[in-house]
Amino acid sequence: MSSNRLDCCTIIVVEDHEDARTYLGVFLGGLGANVVLAKDGIEGLDAVKKYDPDLVITDLKMPRMDGFELLREIRGLKPDVRGGVPIIAMTAFGTTIENARLANLGFQAWMQKPFTIEKFLATILALLDT
């Protein structure tokens, strides 16, 4: 993907804070992505099964099913049901040790909150280019 446009990409945003979820959805949708919003990991997992996403962006700390459990559930899916979809973790509690743990668990990238929208977009584009 050579431009900043996200046309033809389906991105699932899993975030329990409504304002953040809505903002990310509007931003990504404005770049052409088909965005599916989920308020927790349970809704996020259902969306992965239903929409065949190109990317999942998830908060780590959420009620009902957190981002770690969501990752495990997605990775447990068959590859043809997008078990290998790239997943970006968002966290307000990141440290160097935590970041290494996230990579070892299978997240392709992570964003430390608060983050700039430029860094957010660059991370997404890098994952969708591979």
Secondary structure as GFF3:
##gff-version 3
##sequence-region A 1 130
A	DSSP	beta_strand	10	14	.	.	.	ID=ss1
A	DSSP	alpha_helix	18	30	.	.	.	ID=ss2
A	DSSP	beta_strand	34	38	.	.	.	ID=ss3
A	DSSP	alpha_helix	41	51	.	.	.	ID=ss4
A	DSSP	beta_strand	55	59	.	.	.	ID=ss5
A	DSSP	alpha_helix	67	75	.	.	.	ID=ss6
A	DSSP	three_ten_helix	79	81	.	.	.	ID=ss7
A	DSSP	beta_strand	87	91	.	.	.	ID=ss8
A	DSSP	alpha_helix	96	105	.	.	.	ID=ss9
A	DSSP	beta_strand	109	112	.	.	.	ID=ss10
A	DSSP	alpha_helix	117	129	.	.	.	ID=ss11
###
